[in-house]
């Protein structure tokens, strides 16, 4: 009954589930009734004198007890209602008793673009200064509450209680993050606050302020990225939720005055990783983007290699376009090397430098196992492979990325060659392998080496299937070998690679339409039909009726296995007679299969990194771009034979070049890279903002113009303070009344 009465009096409750607590008001009544049932009438001669006296005061005593019971019930009910926090509308009869406590959410844009400076002050400093002004308008003694949300890659709730706490938090903010703003995530969190605050009324009185530089891509992601992104849907979903609760997001523009501010940035540092080798020159492309509305001439670009600055170069960059400068670099040793491209500093300094770390491998040790050696060079398929992988012999070009050795299968069986000494083993038309050799191959590939198997007329398919293939995928081969397939006449027809994965590193060279025919038009006269594992990856298929696999890949623990279902023999294919195809194909295959798998040393801001090293790392310490040092929590773990993995590095909040210093080894660098999208400072006009969604309301941050802001509706008033005072008053009256009854009855005749 009390719950129904409270629902009729009030418009809603902040905590509607707690209204059920008013039922506890019946507890004093239940106790009273139970106490009455305990008394049993007993005859007593002198009782008639007591009854006579009681009849004179019975009515008065019942009235006193009733008042006492009602006070107790009222105290419980009022206390339960106060906790449920009822509220009424501005036109309600109880509106005069309500308090106008403000509940404010300040969303501060802390993305990297707010580091843009105009004079001595950055946009982020303007945002924090305006946030302080807004907090100072609140009154903590009145019960005003403020949440401060720093919006960047992910929203961070910095303060959620009093204005004084918010002022302390805002005062501690010095610099923006290095992250891209995820506005959808920030407003989705605000929508959650509004839904919690609305209770059952489906109406929230949350005041939301977004202080931003109004970067266009934050509100319209497709403007900078070419196509609509998933962020569009998330943003409008959050705005729909806020709008349904009657909440408006008042957006204050604290960004630059220009609609398209000038900004130059290092957008990319392109390194042809597949061509990197010791003593071989490579071309490093530094792409400079001009996000301004006017062309930039004579832009000075410099490149640092392992801390050594190379001579700067000048280039012209068109408006809203980019230009690339190429630097020739030679690495004299294997290992991780750092590259840093720099521009002359402008108003947004964070994107004027970009770091990258490149792993330069030692020469790849390749073992070519010749299953059909021939004195005739034209018929020796491994001879073609060896020629393709041999150094060019020009000292001016430096060293070679490959160190090749050719052996016959007997060298594997008698142990005269150790498989463990090689990064890649290529079995070319080998008839069969013993169980002992297969075990050594499995152990070496599992440790990270690569295996390439090319077939031919010497291959004993049934032996391969028995020793190298397992249906559960635990064998080396990615496919089961079946029978040989050949064209009826080499003069009349041939097979071709009709379909291949042009995005795969082993075949990416042929992705360009100009080079595609070099792979897709090579005649193939004979191959071995195979049945790939479900987990295998078919990289290329032939144009026969069964679209038979030509190139099949599988991972084998830390290594890779590649199966070439035809041969390198001229009797099976014209591939050896097409050097324009054979050279890039073999080079890309051995680079891909032979290089050990490992994580990149270049990560985005905030992303974790796991470094693998070929030796045990002792006492690792991270040195950040600003020189700060921090230890790593946890211990290194074994990642494989002669491989250790450092504990995950998650402290990557700032862009730049990091390094891990070890007690007994060289420093291991890695780079945290800036998201180039954040360099586009094009801003959204107020008229565009107003038209995006009804929940977005542009307002001015200038004091002289704040009178033009849309009028805020009067908030629904809460009554919890009055109810709490009433509950306290009921308890005090109950105590006084109980004491008075006890005293009056003790002296009453």
N, C-alpha and C positions, 0 to 999 in steps of 0.2 A: 504493500500500500504506500509506504513511504517512497519507494522507488518510483512508483507511478506518479505520485504527487511531485517529486523532484523533476521528472521528465516533463511534466506539464508547466512547471514554473520556469525552467531554464531552456535556452535554445540548444544547448549541447554541453558536452563535457570533454575536457582535454584527455582524461583517462576514463573512458566510459565503462570499462570493465569493473572499475572500483566502486561504481554506484551500487553494486550488489552488497557492498559493505554496510549500507543502511539497514539491511536485514538484521544486523547485529543489535539494533536498537531493541529487538524483542527479547534479548537475553535477560535484562533486569526483570521483565514481566514474567518470563518463564521461571526465574529463580523465586520470584514472589509466590507464584502459584505452587511451586514445589514445596516451599516452606509451609504453606497453608495445609497441604496434605499430610505433613508430618504430625500435626497436632490431633490427638484423639481425645474425645470427651471422656472424662472419668468422674464418677459420682464422688462428692466430698461434702460433708455436712456444712462446713463453713463457707462453701462456694456461693451460697445464696446471697451472702453479704457482698461478695466481690461482684457478682452479676448485677446486683442492684446498683452498685457504684458505676459499673461499666456502661449500663444502659443510659446513664446520665451523660457520659462523654463519648459514646460510640460514634455518633455522627461526626463529631469534631475530629476524632482519631482517624476515621476513614478518609476524611477530607485531607488531613495532613499527610497520610500515607500515599494518597493519590498524587498529591503535588510532588512528593519526594520521588515517586516512581516515574512521573512524567519528566522531571528534571534529569533523571538518570538516562532515560531513553533518548531525550533530546540531545544530551551531550554526546552520546554514541553516534546518533544519526548525523548531527551537524559535523562531527569530526570526520566521518566517512565521506560526506559531501565535499568538505574542504579538500580532502585528498584527491577526490575525483575532479576537482577544479572546474566547476560549472561556469558557463559564460552566457551572456545575453546580448542581443543586438542593441544598436544605438537607439532604437525607438521603443524599447521595452520599458515597462513601468519601473523596473528595477535598475534601469540604466544609470540613474543618478548615484547609485551606490557602488558602481564599478570603478575600477582603476584602469587607466590607459597605458599599461605596461607595453613597451616596444620590444619586439623580437626581430633582430636585424641579422642578416647574413651579408658579409663583405667578401666578395670574390675578387682576389687580387691576381691580375695577370702577371705571372712570374716567368713567362717564357723568355727565351734568349733574345728575341727581337726587342724586348723592352730595355735592353742594354744600350740602345741607340741614344747618342748624346746630342743635345742641342745646347751649345755653350758649355757650362760647367756641370749641368744637371742632366741625368739620364731620365728616360721615360719612367723607369722603375722607381726612381727617387720621387718623381712627381706623383706616382701612384701611392706610395707609402705616405707621402705628405697629405694627400687628399683623404686617405683612409684615417689618419689621425684626426683630421677635422671632423669627419663623420662620427667617429667614436666619441669625441668631446661633446657632441650634441646629446648624448645619452646620459641618463641619470641612474646610477647604480642603486641609489637608495630607494628609488621608486620600483625597483625590480627589473629594470631594463636588462636585456640579455643580448650579447652579440657573439656571433660565430665568425671567425676569420679563416677563410679558405684560400690557401695559396694554390692557384691553378697553373699546372705545367704539364709534364708528361702524364702525371697522375695527380689528382687533387690531394692536398694535405690539409687536414683540419688542425690549425695551429692553436686556436683558442675557442672555447665554447661556453664561457661563463660570463664574467662581469666585464664591464667596459675597462676597468683598471687593468685587468689581466690582458685584455686585447691591446691596450696601449703599450704595455711592456713587450708583448710579442712583436708588434709592428715596429717598435723602436729598435729591436734587435735585427731586423731585416736590413741587409746592406746591399746585396747584389742579387740580380735575378738568377734563375737556374740556367743551365746550358741546354735546356730541353725544348721540344716543340709543344705548343699548347694543345691539349686535348680538351676543348671547350665542352664537348658532349659529356665527357666523364665528370667534369666539374658541375655542370648543371644537373646531371642525373643525381649526383649526391645531394645537391640543394633540393631537388624534387623529393628526395627521401625525407629530408628534414621537414618539408612542408606537409607531406602526408602524415608524418608522425604528429606534427603540431595540430593538424586539423581535427583529429579525433573522429567523432561520428558525424560531425557537421558537414564534411566534405567541402569545407571552406577554411582557408588558412589566412592568417593575418601576418604572415612572414613578410618582412621588408627585405628585398634582395637588391644589392648594388653590385654591379660588375664594373670594376675599374680596369680599363684595357687600353692598348694602343690601337685597337680596331683594325688589326691586320686582317686583310680581306680573306685570306685562306683559312682563318680560324672559323669564320662564319659560313664561307662558301668554299669548301675544300676543292671542288672541281675547278675553281678559278685558277689555281696554281698547278693542279695535277692533271689537267686535261680531260678527265672523266669523273663522273660522280663516284664518290667513295662511300664505303660503309658508314663513315663518320656522319654523312648527311642524315641518314635515317636515325642514328642514335641521337643526334642533336635535336632534331625536330620531335622525336619521341619525348625527350626530357622537357622540351618547351610545351608540348601538348599536356603533359602531366601537370606542369606548373599552371598553365592557363586554366585547366579544369578546376583547379583549387582557387582560382581568382588571384593568383600571384603574378605580379609583373616584375620582370627583370629590368631594372633601370640601369642603362648602360652609359657610363661616363667616358668620353673620349679624352685621353690624356697623352695621345701620341703626337708625332711631329705635325707641323702645320701643313706640309706638302701632301698632296694626295698620293704622289708617287715619290717618296724620298729617294735620294741618290744613295746607292750602296754597291760597292764592288766586293766580290767574294771569290775565294778559291772553292769552286764547285766540285772539283774532282781531281784525283791524282791517279792517272791510269798507268798501270804497270803490266806489261805482258808476262804474267807469271809463268806461263808455259815455256817461255824462251829464256828464263833466267838460269844462268850457270856461272860458275867461277871463271873470271877472265874473259867473258864474252860481253861485248857492248850491247846494251839494250836502250831503247828509247822510252823515256818517262814523259808522259804527256800531262801538263798542268793546265787544266781548263779553268779559265777565269770568266765568271758571269757578271754581267752588268745589269743590275735590277733597276737602274734609274731610267729616266725618260730622255736623257741626252747621251750621245756617244762619248766614250772616254778614250783619249788619245795618249800614247806614250806611257801606258801603265807598266810600272817596273815590277817584274816578277823574278824571284830568286828561289833557288833550291838548295837545301842543306842535305848532305849525305853523311850520315853518322856524325852529325855535328859540324861538319866542314862545309862552309858556305861556298857555293859556286858563283861565278860571275852572273850578275842579274841581266835579264833580257827585257826588251821593250816590246809591247804589242798594243794594238788598237782593238777596242772592244765596242761593238755597236750597241745602241740603246736597246734595252730589253732583250739582249742577245748574249752570246759568249764567243770566246776565242781561245785557242789552245796553243801553248808554247811547248816545244819539245826539247828535252835535255838528254844528252847522251851520257850514260852512266855505266861504269865498269866496276864490278865488285871483285876484289882480289882475294877474298876468303869466303868460305862457306859459313852459314849461320844466319842469325837474325840481324838485319840491317835497317836502320831508320832513315826515312825520307820526310822532310818538312818543307812544304812550299809556302812562300810568304809574299804578301803584298805590302805596300806602304799603308800604314794604319789610317782608317777613315772613321766615321762617326759610329759605326758598329764594328768594334774591334774583334769580336769573337770569331768572325768568319774570314778574317784576313790571313789566317794561317791554317794549314791542314796537314796533319801528320799521318804517316802510313808506315807500317812495318812489313818488311818483305823477308821471307825465309829463303835464303839462297842455298840450294842443296849442293852437296859435293857431287862430282861426276857420278852418274848412274852406272853402277856395275851390272852389266848384262851378260848372261850366259846363254849362248845360242847352241842348242843341242841339235846337231845335224843327223837326221835319221836316214838320209839318202845322199851321202857324199858322192861327188862326181868330179872327175878330173876336167870335165868340160864345164867351163864357167857358165855357159848358157843354160846348162841343165842342173846346176847346183843352186837350189832354192835358198839355202842358207848363205850362199855367196852373195846373193842379191841383198839379203838382210844385212850382212856384215858391211857391204859397200855403202849401204844407205846410212848406217850408224857410225861409219869410220870418220875420224877427223878430216877436215877439208885440206889440211896440210899447209895452210897459209898462216904463218906466224903473226902476221899483222892482225889477224882476227882473234888471236888469243887461243885459249884452251878449247876443249871439246866437252859437251855436256854428257858424253857417253864414254864408258870404258868397256870394250866388248871383247869377249873371248869365245872362240868356237871350239866345241869338243864333239866327240861322237858318243852315242849312248853308253858304250862300254866304260867310259870315264866315270859315269855315274855309278855303274855297278861295282867297279873295283875300288872306288873311293879315292881315285887319284885327284879328283876335283871335289872340293867341299862346297856344297850348295849354300851353306851359311855365309859364304863370302860374297854373295850376289844379291842385288836388290830386285832383279827380275830374271826369271828363267823362261826361255822360249823353247818349247818342244816343237820342232819342225819335222813333221812326217816321221816321227819316231814309232817304230813298230809296236813295242810293248815295254812296260816298266815292271821291274821286280817289286815284290812287296816291301823290301827294305828301302828301295828308292822312293816308293810312294810315301812311306812313313816319313822320310826325311823331307820330302816336298811338303807334306801336310804340316809338319812342324815349322818349316821355314815360312810358308805362306801365312800360317796362323800368327806368326810373329810380326807380320807386316810386309813381307815381300810380295811381288806380283808374279803371276803365272799366265803365260799365253800359250795356248795349244792350237797349232794350225795342223790340219789333217792332210792326208795324201794317200797314195797307193800302197805305202808300207804299213799303214796303221791297221792293227788287229782290233776291230771294233769290239769283239766279245771280251777281249782281255781288258780293254779300257773300261768297259761297262762293269766288269767284275771287280776291278781294283780301284778305279777312280770315281765311279758313280755310285751313289746311294739314293734310293727313292725318298728318304727322309731329309735329304739336303746336306747330310754330314760329310759327303764325299767332295772331292775337289771339282769334278766336272759339273757345270751348270745344266747339262742336258745329257740324256741317254742317247748313245749312238745307234743308228739303225743301218739301213743299207745304203750303198752308193747309188747316186742318181747322175745320169749323163745324158747329154743331148744325143739325138740320133745321128746327126752329122754336124761336125764343126763348121762345115762350109755353108750349111743351110740355116742354122739357128744357134742361139746361145741364150744364157740367162743373164739377167741384170739385177742390180739392187733397186727394186722398185720403190721401197719405202725404208727410210732410216730416220733415227732420232737426231736431227740436226742441232739440237740443244745440248747433246751430250758432249762432254769435253773431248772424248776420243774422236768425234766426228764433226765437231763444231767448225773446223776449217772449211768444210764443204757446205756450210749453211748458206753462204752467199750464192746467189743465182749464177754468178759468173763461174764459180768453182764447182757447183753441184754436179754438172755432167762428168767431171773427172772421176767421181765415185759411182754415180748412177748409171753410167754408160759403159763401164768396163766389162768386156765379155767374160762370162764364166761358163765353162763347158761341163764341168763335173763338180759335184759336192757330195757330202755325206748328210743324209736326212737325219734329223735329231728330234727328240721329244724333250723340250725344256721343262725344268722344274717350275712349279707355280710361283716360286719365290724368285726365279731368275728374271733378268731383264733382257728382252730381245732388242738389240740396238738396230739391227738391219734385217730385212727380209728380201727374198728373191721374188721374181715375177712368175715362178712356175705355178701350176694349178693349185698346189698346196700352200703357196706363199711360205716356203720353207725358210727357217731362220738362217741367216748368214753370219751374224755376229751376236754372241750371247754372253752376258756378264752375270757374275754372282759375287757376293761378298763372302769371304771365308775368314771368319774371326777378324783380325786386324788387316788382312790382306785382300787382294782381288784376284779373280780368275776370269780370263777372257777366252772364249772358244771361237775360232775362225773355222767355219765348217767346210771351207774349200782349202786349197793349198796355195803355196807361193810358187809352185811349179808351173812352167809355161805349158805343160800338157793339160793342166786343169783350168788355167785362167791366163788372160793377157795382162794381168796386173804387173808382173815383173817387167814387161816391155813398155810400161807407161810410167816413167820416173816422176812425171808431174802428179801422179796419183800415189805411187808407192812411197815416195819420200815423205810427204806430209802425213799420210796415213800411218806409216810405221812410227814416225817421230811422235805423233800425238798419242798413239796407243801406248808406247813404252813410257812416255812421260806420265800418262794418266795411271797406268797400271803399276808402274814401278815406284812412284813417289809414295811414301808412307802417308796414311791418312792422319790428319790432325786438324785441330781447330784453328781458325784464322786468328792472327794476332791483331786484327782490326775489328773493333766493336762499336756499336752505337752508344750514345750516352745512356747510362743506367743499366746497360746489359751486362750480365755476368760473363766471366772468362775463365776457362780452365786451360792452363799451360801444361804441356807435356815436355819433358826434358830427357835426354839420353843418359843422364847420370843422376845420382841421388842429390837432391837440392838441400843443402844444410843452411839453417837459419835464414830463411827467405824474408826479405823486408821490401815493402812496396815504397817506391819514391814517386810522389805525384808531380804533376807539371809545375806546381808552385814550390816544390822542394820539400814539402811535408813528408814525413816518413811514418809508416804504420806497419806493424807486424801482421802476419797471416794467422788467422785462427785455424787450428787443426794441423794434421800431419800429412805429409805427402803419402800417396798410395801407389802401389805397383800397378802400372797400366799394361804391362806386357814385358817380354824379354828385353832387358836393357832400356826400359821406359818407365818413368815415374811421372805421376800427375800431381801438380800442386793443388792445395785446397782452392776451392772456387773463389775468385776475386769478384766481389760485388760492389766494391767502393769505386765506381766509375762515373761519378756524378759530374765531373768536369772534363771538357775536351782537352786534348793535347797528348803529349808523349809521356808515357809512364815507363818505369823500368822496375824489374825485380832484381834486387841485389842479393847475391848469395855469398856465404862465407868462404867457399872454395871454388868459385867459378865466375865467369864473366857475367856482367849484368845482362838480363834478358828483357829487351824492350817490348812494349806493346802500345797500341794507339787507340784512343777513344775519339771517334770522329763525329763532327758536327753534322746535323741533318740540313742539307742544302736548301730544303723547302723554307726553313725559317729565315733565310736571307731575303726573301721577297717581301719587302715592306709595303707593298701597295695596300692602301687603306680603303675601308668601306665608308661611303658617304652616309650621313645621318638619314637621308631620304631612303637609301637602299636598305639600311638597317630596319627602319620602321616598316618597310614593306615585306621583310622576310617572314615575320611571325607576329601575331597579336600580343604575345607575351613579352616581346622585346620593345622597350620604350627608350629611345635616346633622350638623354638629358644633358644639360650643360654643367660643366664643373666650375664655371666662373660665378663668383658670388653675385655679380651685378645682373646675371641672367637667370638665377635660380628661381625667381618669381614666375618664370614661364614654364616651370616644370608642371606636368600633369598633377592635378590635385589628388592627394591620397585619401582614400575612403577612411572614415573613422573606424578604428578597430573595434571588434567585439570586446566588451569589458568582462573581466573575470571578477568573481565574487568570493574567491577563496579566503581572502584576508578577513572579510566580514564574517564568513561562516566559521573560521577558526576562532575569531574573537567571541562569537556567540557560543561556540562549544566550550570555550574557557569560562565564559560567564555562567553557563549552565552548571559546570562543575563547581564553581565557587558558590553559587546559590544552593546547589545540592548539599555542599559541605556545611554551609551556614544553617540551612534549614534543618538538616539532620541533627546538628548540634543543639539548635533551639528546641526541637521536639524532645530530644533526650533530656534536656535540662527541665523543660516545662513539665514533663511527665514525672520526673523524679520528685518534684516539689508539689505536684497536684494532689489534693486530698482524695 
